Amino acid sequence: MRRQCELLGLPRASYYYQAGSESAENLRLLRLLDEQYTRTPFYGIRRMTVWLNGQGERVNHKRVQRLLRVLGVETIYQKPRLSMPGPGQRIYPYLLRGVPITRVNQVWSTDITYIRLQQGFIYLVAIMDWFSRYVLSWEVSVSLESDFCLSALDYAFAYGQPEIFNSDQGVQFTSQAFTEKLRAQAIRISMDGRGRALDNIFIERLWRSVKYEEVYLHDYADVPAALTGLGRYFAFYNDERPHQSLAYQTPAAVYRQGA
């Protein structure tokens, strides 16, 4: 077990996560919402409700709102706040508008996404270098508590540190524990504008790739299967998958050249 987790680059605790649970009906709705949000991240609560009803699902907007909170997603325009910072937590300005990204470790970014399982779900966090698209670290959790995000940050620091670290305004990233780790390294903190998922466009594209190229194809039975599949995919994404935006080089090749 220890060796398997080392090969995946994960702490052993990740292997023992038990998937989050919902009723069978809610799990079906979550699958539908997850797939539709991946296709149309600009759909808000009302449009998602209309879309689900068009699929024959009898749901109201309050239920859709709750399920979108479970997914941990935001639409790409201003809307009622579904993910809020904790009381007293500082919100930092977005620092990247109009800034040319010209080198590795100039900007790192992070985000969380929902990963479905056959009988439940987990959450996935990843930290990416913007210039190379290299996924520096990733972790999973059954809840949206901040511990797995802190663990991912510690793993990413094994590569070095960025000049700027960008995230959304979720409580995981505005927490004192998270921001203090960044400030202790003199890293400038940047946060997306409220409801502006496109401020973190590179990691949004990563989630589309992860879901269409891995998660939806394999329909993980349980947490160990998800960990194995995600570990395999991120190794492929970093070391084998050429990117058009990188002149058809891999993220690992570009990151190592510039590090």
N, C-alpha and C positions, 0 to 999 in steps of 0.2 A: 504493500500500500504506500509506504513512504517513497519508494522508487518511482511508482506511477505518478504520484503527486509532484515529485521533483521534475520528472520529464514534462509534465503539463505546466510547470511553473506555478503551482498552486500550493497554498498551505494545506496540510492534511485535514484541517477542520472543514474545508469546503466539501470534502467527499461525503461527510456525514449529514449534510443539510437534508432535511425533509421538506418536500415541496409544500408551498402554500396551498390551502384548500378552499374551495368554494363548492356550491352545489353543482350537480351535473349540468343543470340549465344555465347557471352563470358561467361555467367553464365554456360551454358552447358559445355563449354570447361574447365572452372575452376573446375567443379564437376569431370570431367574425370581426370584432372591433379592431383587434390587433392587425389582421390582414388588411382591413379597409383603411386604417390609419397609415399603414406602411405605403399604401397606394395614394391616399389623399390626406396628407397631414394638415391641409387647410380646412378640413371639415371640423366644425365645432359641435357642441352638444346637440343643437337642434337638427343639424343636417345628419349627424350620426343617427339620431332617433328616427328621422324620416327614412333614412336608408335601411335601418333594421326593420322597420315596419314594412318597407317594400320587399324585404326578404321573407315576409310572413311571420316575423317575430312581434308579439304583442308587448311592447315595452313603452314606458313613458320617459320623459327627459330626466326625471330625478334618478331613475335607475341607471340610465346611461351615464349620467354625471358621476354616480358612485363607481361604476365599472371603469370609467376613464381614470378615476383616481387610483383604482387598483392597477391599471396599466402604467400609471405614472407618466402619462403623456400630456403634451400641450399642443394646441393648434398653433399655426405660424402667424396669427394675427392677434391683436389685443382682444381680451375676453375676460370674463369673470375669473378671479384667481382660484385655481385648483391646487396649485402647489405653492405654498407660502414659506418664507423664511421663519425661523423660530423667533419668539419674542426677544427683542433687544439685540438680534444679530445684525451685523452690518452688511449692507448691500454695496458692492463696489461698482464703479462705472465700467462700461464696456470700452476697452482700450484699442480694439482692433479695426475699427471702421476706417477704411482707406489706408491701412498700414500694409506695405508690401512684405510678404513672407519670403525671405531670401536664403534662409539657412536652417539647418537642423538645430533643435533645442532653443530656437527663438520663441516658439509658442507651443505649449502643450494644451490639450483640452480634454475634457471628460464629460461623460453623460451616462445615464442609466436607461436601460430598456427592459421590457417584459419578455421573458422567454417561456413559451407554453410547453407543458408536458402533457402526456395523455391523461393523467389524473391530478393535475395541479399546475403549478407554475413556480418559477423562480425569477429573480431579478439579476441582471448582468450589468456591471459597470466596466468601462474600459477607459484607459488613458492613452491618448494618441499624440504623436508629434505631427504638427500641421504640415511642415514642409515636405516630409518624406512619406506621410500617411502611415508611419510605422506604429503598430500597436505595442506600446511599451509594457503594459500590464493589463490584467483583467481579473475580476473576481465575481462570485455569485453570492446571493443571499436569498432567504425566504421572506425578508421584510425590507422596508425602505429605511431602516435604521442606518446610521452613518458608519458603523464599524467596518463593513466590507469596502467602503470607499477609502477609509483610512488605510486599510491593508493594501489596496491597489496602489495608493500613493507611495507607501513605503517600498513596494516592489519596483515602482517606476524609478524611484530615486537611485536604484542600483545602476541605472544608466547615466546618471548625472542629474542636471536640473535645468529647467527652462528659464528664460528671461521673464516670460509672461505665462501665467496659467489661467486658462479660461474655462468657465463652467456656467451653468444656469443658476438661477436664484433659489434652488431647492434647499431645504433645511440641511441636507447632507453636506452641502458645499459652503453654506453660510455659517455652519457651526464653528464655534470657537476652536474646537479641537482640530478641524480641518484647516481653517485659515491660519492658525498659529504655526502649523507645520510649514506652510508656505512662507509666512513672514519670517520665520526663524532662518530661512535660507535666502532672505532678501529677494524673494520672487515677487514680481508685481502681479497683483490679482485683478483679473478682468471677469465680469459677469455679463451674460446676455441680457438684453433688454427684455422686460416682461412680455411674454408671449411671442418672442422673436426667435424661434428655433433656427431660422436661417443664419443667425449670428454664429452658430456653431455648425455650419453646413457640412464640414468634412466628416464629422462624427455621425451626423444624420445620414450621410451617404454610406458610412460604414454599417450602420444598423440595417439599411436596406439590403446591402450585400450579405450580411450575416443571415438575415431571415430568408431571403430568396435563394441563396446558394447553399444554405446549411439547415437552418431550423425547420423550415416548411417541408423540405425534402425528406428529413429523417424522422420527424415526429417522435421525439424522445419519449421513451417509456417511463424513465425515472431520472433522478438527479445524477447518479453515476453515468448513465448514458449521455446526459446533457454535458457533463464535464468532459467526458471523452470526446464527444463530437465537437464541442467548442474548442477544446485544446487542439484537435486535429485541424479545425478550420483556421484558427488564428496562425498556426504554423504555416499552413498553405498560403494564407493571405499575406503574411509578412515575407516569406521566403520564395514563393513560387508564382504568385499571381501578378503578372505585369499590369501596370497602370498606364493608360494612355496619357494622363496628365504628367506622368513621370518619364515621358519618352519611352514607354514600354519597359522601363526598369521595374524591379520589385521594390517595395518599401524598405526591405532590409538592406538591399544594395545601396540605395540612396542614403539611408541613415548612416550606414557604416562609412561611406565615403566622406560624409560631412562631420561625423562625430569627432 
